[in-house]
């Protein structure tokens, strides 16, 4: 029994010495590291770098006809402060639910990774406005609205078909709801590389 206890002690000392050999060395980060160890770092190689002088402003060109302020782009009339308030709005995505969506979400016409929505719904709150006073301009990437007391310019996150959109006016709540179908560019979203492109 004594011999077996000595064997166990010898085996234990062997494991402890193996663990000590497998321990990784302590890292050294150089002078700029979070530890107090001092040593060389890649930033110390070569002569010390001189401080960079501050950048000078470019001198005005004497042959300039106009200054940059004089050639500023013309602002959109809706960007100018004319006393009208900015209309509050909500912009949400809308997805058409089909029978394929109920059957395990399998739809052969829409890719689940890129077809998260079919339309954009923009709800503009226009208190005190009347439908005849509202001027609505819909573009593929933005919607502009002008009314006697309100104005709005909404940039859209997706390109839309401005010809197929609809607008509904709720006279009781003074809310204009604009629904715009999204123009999906499936070819660019699902584009894969050909074997020749990888060479």
RAPELIN-V730616 format. One line per field, one symbol per residue. phi: phi as a letter, one per 30 degrees, with the letter a starting at -180 (. if undefined). burial: + if it has 16 or more other ideal C-beta (glycine too) atoms within 10 Angstrom, else -. Layout:
phi=???
burial=???
//
This chain:
phi=.ddddddddddddddddddddddddddbcidcddcddcadbedcdiddddddddddddddddcddbddddcdddddeddddcjdddddbbbbcbbdccedddciicbdcbdddbcdacaccccccbdiccddccccbccdbabcbbbecbbabcdcdbdbcddcdbbbccddchbccccbddddcddddcdcddddddd
burial=--------------------------------------------------------------------------------------+-+--------------------+----+-+-++-+++-+--+----+---+----+++++--+++++-+-+-+-+--+-+------+++-+++++-+---------------
//
